[in-house]
């Protein structure tokens, strides 16, 4: 059964509220994570607790338990002069900035003259997430995985 410090392998399909597929991991290449370490959205992690190999579950995750609500304060207009002179700024480009205590990844949404529209919200912030999950494997994490804080490959093999 899935519990804290289990390495979980699962296949899944993630859709948004409109039914559009956003992501998937198939059985032949399952997604692996270390349970209880916050590596997947909290609402999904909570829903998987106690499941066994072969279990299938449909999980709906509201924004508060997924990637959070949209924060208007992270949508900004920035002067081009704040970027390096030689930067080739284009919509879709990402960059990191610090807000004092944390690093935020911003995406360039648009350019209007010398004004660059940027958004520091996660692309799925504000979205209700719909997961169809099948548990394909569960094992105890190795000491190395627990120390590193993430799942390694099949059987715990890992190279840095």
C-alpha positions as CSV (number, residue, x, y, z in Angstrom):
1,X,0.0,0.0,0.0
2,X,1.1,3.5,-0.7
3,X,2.4,5.2,2.4
4,X,5.0,7.8,3.4
5,X,8.5,7.0,1.9
6,X,7.1,4.6,-0.7
7,X,8.4,4.9,-4.3
8,X,5.2,4.8,-6.4
9,X,5.1,4.1,-10.1
10,X,1.9,5.1,-11.9
11,X,0.4,5.7,-15.2
12,X,-1.9,8.7,-15.5
13,X,-3.8,11.0,-17.8
14,X,-4.3,14.6,-16.7
15,X,-7.1,16.7,-18.2
16,X,-8.4,20.2,-17.5
17,X,-12.0,21.1,-16.8
18,X,-12.7,21.4,-20.5
19,X,-11.6,17.7,-21.0
20,X,-8.4,18.6,-22.9
21,X,-5.4,16.3,-22.2
22,X,-2.6,18.2,-20.5
23,X,-0.1,15.4,-19.7
24,X,0.2,11.7,-19.5
25,X,2.5,8.8,-18.4
26,X,1.8,5.4,-20.0
27,X,2.3,2.0,-18.3
28,X,5.4,1.3,-20.4
29,X,7.0,4.5,-19.1
30,X,5.3,5.1,-15.7
31,X,5.9,8.2,-13.6
32,X,7.8,7.5,-10.4
33,X,7.8,9.7,-7.2
34,X,8.6,9.4,-3.5
35,X,5.3,9.6,-1.6
36,X,5.0,12.1,1.3
37,X,7.7,14.4,0.0
38,X,5.5,16.9,-1.9
39,X,6.8,15.9,-5.3
40,X,3.3,15.8,-6.8
41,X,0.4,18.2,-6.2
42,X,-1.0,17.8,-2.6
43,X,-4.6,16.9,-3.6
44,X,-3.3,14.0,-5.8
45,X,-0.8,12.8,-3.2
46,X,-3.5,12.7,-0.5
47,X,-5.9,10.8,-2.7
48,X,-3.3,8.1,-3.5
49,X,-2.5,7.3,0.1
50,X,-3.4,3.7,0.9
51,X,-3.9,2.5,-2.7
52,X,-2.3,-0.8,-3.9
53,X,-0.7,-2.0,-7.1
54,X,-3.4,-2.3,-9.8
55,X,-5.7,0.2,-8.2
56,X,-7.3,2.8,-10.5
57,X,-8.7,6.0,-9.3
58,X,-10.2,9.2,-10.8
59,X,-9.1,12.2,-8.8
60,X,-10.3,15.8,-9.1
61,X,-7.9,18.3,-7.6
62,X,-9.1,21.9,-7.0
63,X,-6.7,24.8,-7.6
64,X,-6.0,25.2,-3.9
65,X,-4.7,21.6,-3.7
66,X,-3.0,21.7,-7.1
67,X,-0.9,24.6,-8.5
68,X,-2.7,27.3,-6.5
69,X,-5.0,30.1,-7.4
70,X,-4.1,32.6,-10.0
71,X,-2.3,35.5,-8.3
72,X,-2.8,38.8,-10.1
73,X,0.2,40.2,-8.3
74,X,2.4,37.9,-10.4
75,X,1.2,39.4,-13.7
76,X,3.4,42.3,-14.4
77,X,4.4,44.8,-17.0
78,X,8.2,45.2,-17.0
79,X,10.3,47.8,-18.8
80,X,12.6,46.3,-21.4
81,X,15.5,48.2,-19.7
82,X,15.2,45.7,-16.8
83,X,16.5,42.9,-19.2
84,X,20.0,42.5,-20.5
85,X,20.6,44.8,-23.5
86,X,21.4,41.8,-25.8
87,X,18.4,39.7,-24.6
88,X,16.2,38.5,-27.5
89,X,12.9,38.6,-25.7
90,X,10.0,36.7,-27.2
91,X,6.6,35.4,-26.0
92,X,7.0,32.0,-24.3
93,X,10.5,32.7,-23.0
94,X,11.0,32.0,-19.3
95,X,13.3,33.5,-16.8
96,X,13.8,33.4,-13.0
97,X,13.6,36.3,-10.6
98,X,13.8,36.6,-6.8
99,X,11.1,38.2,-4.8
100,X,13.1,38.3,-1.6
101,X,12.6,34.9,-0.1
102,X,11.9,32.7,-3.1
103,X,12.7,32.3,-6.8
104,X,9.9,32.6,-9.2
105,X,9.8,31.5,-12.9
106,X,8.2,34.1,-15.1
107,X,7.0,33.6,-18.6
108,X,6.9,36.3,-21.2
109,X,3.3,36.6,-22.3
110,X,3.6,39.5,-24.7
111,X,5.5,42.6,-25.8
112,X,4.1,46.1,-26.4
113,X,6.8,48.5,-27.3
114,X,9.2,48.8,-24.3
115,X,6.7,47.0,-22.1
116,X,7.1,43.3,-21.5
117,X,4.1,41.4,-20.1
118,X,5.2,38.6,-17.8
119,X,3.4,36.1,-15.6
120,X,4.9,34.3,-12.6
121,X,1.9,32.0,-12.0
122,X,2.3,28.3,-12.8
123,X,0.8,27.6,-16.2
124,X,-1.8,25.4,-14.4
125,X,-2.6,27.8,-11.6
126,X,-6.3,28.4,-11.2
127,X,-7.1,25.1,-13.0
128,X,-9.2,22.2,-11.6
129,X,-7.1,19.1,-12.5
130,X,-8.7,15.8,-13.4
131,X,-6.4,12.8,-13.0
132,X,-7.1,9.2,-14.2
133,X,-4.5,7.2,-12.3
134,X,-3.4,3.5,-12.2
135,X,-0.8,2.4,-9.7
136,X,1.7,0.1,-11.4
137,X,4.3,-0.3,-8.7
138,X,5.1,0.4,-5.0
139,X,8.3,-0.3,-3.1
140,X,10.1,0.9,-0.1
141,X,12.5,3.8,-0.8
142,X,16.2,3.1,-0.5
143,X,18.3,5.0,2.1
144,X,19.9,6.9,-0.8
145,X,16.5,7.9,-2.2
146,X,15.4,9.1,1.3
147,X,18.6,11.1,1.6
148,X,18.3,12.6,-1.8
149,X,14.5,13.2,-1.4
150,X,13.4,11.7,-4.7
151,X,12.8,8.4,-6.4
152,X,15.7,6.9,-8.4
153,X,15.3,4.5,-11.3
154,X,14.0,0.9,-11.3
155,X,15.3,-0.8,-8.1
156,X,16.7,2.5,-6.8
157,X,19.7,2.8,-9.2
158,X,20.8,6.3,-9.7
159,X,23.8,8.2,-10.9
160,X,24.6,11.9,-10.3
